[in-house]
Each structure stands twice: as C-alpha cells, then as structure tokens.
Amino acid sequence: MSTNTKVRIFNTNVKTVLLYEAETWRTTEAITQKIQVFINSCLRKILQVRWPDTISNKALWERTNQILVEEEIWKKRWK
C-alpha cells in the first residue's frame, strides 16, 4: 500500500475520531501537545521512520501534507 493511501486512511479513520467535536473542547497546550505527539508517532510509523533515524516534525508534516493539530482545531471552530 502506498504512503499516500496510508496517510489518507489515517486522516479519515484515526484523525477524525481523535478530533471529534474538538472545536468545543477547552484546549490547553498540554492537550494539544499530547494529541500532536500521538499523530506524529503514527505518521512516523506510516513513513517507517525508526530510531536512530530521525526526521524533524516540520519535515514530517511536509512529507505527509499535514497541518498542526492546533491549526486544525481553530479551522473547525471558525467553520
């Protein structure tokens, strides 16, 4: 299965459930950071990036065409 397909499945099945009704949450920095860490971990597994190989978060998001969780929640709030 291609990486693009895996990322699309992740976005539709995992991310939507994870961020369900997130626009109504009282989002603290700790909550958004925990969610972002989980998402980054999943994306690294999809790209098969393992320790000691490293990739920056910014490069990870660019390679998978993702935005920060905080930005995604803000977009949901303003819809």
HELIX and SHEET records of a PDB file:
HELIX    1   1 THR A    3  ILE A    9  1                                   7    
HELIX    2   2 PHE A   10  LYS A   15  3                                   6    
HELIX    3   3 THR A   16  LEU A   18  1                                   3    
HELIX    4   4 ALA A   22  THR A   24  5                                   3    
HELIX    5   5 GLU A   29  LEU A   47  1                                  19    
HELIX    6   6 ASN A   57  THR A   64  1                                   8    
HELIX    7   7 VAL A   69  ARG A   77  1                                   9    
END                                                                             
